[in-house]
Amino acid sequence: MSRKKGRTLTPAQQEVYEFICQYKAENDGISPTVQEIAEELHRSVSTARYLVLKLLTKGVIYRIDERRAIAVTGGTWTPPRAPDFSGLDR
């Protein structure tokens, strides 16, 4: 189990937290929807929503004033490098 802000995460909360981090890393920083969390982790939407709420309450993640905008406390995300088009003919 992981410790964030002095609180222990349950295995289910840890699973959601890790999925959010992985999803953001693979999708240019875009957060998963609650529906996507539920589908990936084989849980109901209400359970996924509850687990996200618990992570918010524990301060492990926080919402930004946008849809699909979940930030990970203390997390970092490096945007992908811009493609190199210098060798292309115009």
Wavefront OBJ file of the C-alpha trace (Angstrom):
o trace
v 0.000 0.000 0.000
v 1.132 3.518 -0.724
v 1.377 6.407 1.706
v 0.229 9.801 0.464
v -0.123 12.764 2.800
v 0.184 10.417 5.778
v -2.729 8.222 4.751
v -2.660 4.644 3.619
v -4.460 3.748 0.407
v -6.583 0.633 0.213
v -5.652 -1.824 -2.547
v -8.628 -0.603 -4.621
v -7.636 3.056 -4.158
v -4.040 2.216 -5.088
v -5.277 0.488 -8.236
v -7.288 3.556 -9.276
v -4.390 5.888 -8.458
v -1.962 3.826 -10.544
v -4.418 3.658 -13.448
v -4.896 7.439 -13.408
v -1.109 7.977 -13.465
v -0.609 5.446 -16.253
v -3.505 6.811 -18.318
v -2.235 10.385 -18.050
v 1.270 9.287 -19.066
v -0.054 7.448 -22.120
v -2.562 10.135 -23.185
v -0.559 13.378 -23.151
v -1.741 14.368 -19.674
v -5.449 13.856 -20.306
v -7.228 12.315 -17.329
v -9.455 9.258 -17.646
v -13.194 9.596 -17.212
v -14.889 7.776 -14.354
v -16.420 5.509 -17.015
v -12.948 4.640 -18.341
v -11.694 3.928 -14.824
v -14.684 1.661 -14.186
v -14.227 -0.232 -17.448
v -10.469 -0.712 -17.077
v -10.684 -1.903 -13.480
v -13.866 -3.975 -13.979
v -15.878 -2.040 -11.418
v -19.208 -0.233 -11.520
v -19.255 3.470 -12.341
v -20.552 4.235 -8.850
v -17.667 2.310 -7.272
v -15.127 4.059 -9.511
v -16.663 7.434 -8.602
v -16.479 6.537 -4.895
v -12.816 5.508 -5.154
v -11.925 8.738 -6.995
v -13.745 10.702 -4.280
v -11.733 8.896 -1.591
v -8.479 9.773 -3.406
v -9.624 13.397 -3.570
v -10.492 13.363 0.149
v -7.087 11.901 1.023
v -5.353 14.582 -1.040
v -3.678 12.093 -3.362
v -5.289 13.684 -6.422
v -7.119 16.927 -6.972
v -9.431 18.318 -9.602
v -8.636 21.244 -11.831
v -11.498 23.451 -13.036
v -11.881 21.546 -16.300
v -13.597 18.370 -17.417
v -11.369 15.300 -17.243
v -8.786 17.277 -15.315
v -7.375 15.287 -12.421
v -3.946 16.203 -11.141
v -1.782 13.834 -9.150
v -0.372 15.357 -5.982
v 3.395 15.487 -6.260
v 3.232 13.883 -9.679
v 4.928 15.091 -12.788
v 4.098 14.653 -16.423
v 6.535 15.343 -19.196
v 4.927 16.277 -22.512
v 6.104 14.325 -25.523
v 8.879 15.782 -27.633
v 7.771 17.625 -30.771
v 8.429 15.594 -33.922
v 11.463 16.526 -36.003
v 10.313 17.604 -39.463
v 13.676 19.048 -40.519
v 14.415 16.222 -42.972
v 11.118 16.451 -44.837
v 10.944 17.985 -48.298
v 8.572 20.840 -48.790
l 1 2 3 4 5 6 7 8 9 10 11 12 13 14 15 16 17 18 19 20 21 22 23 24 25 26 27 28 29 30 31 32 33 34 35 36 37 38 39 40 41 42 43 44 45 46 47 48 49 50 51 52 53 54 55 56 57 58 59 60 61 62 63 64 65 66 67 68 69 70 71 72 73 74 75 76 77 78 79 80 81 82 83 84 85 86 87 88 89 90
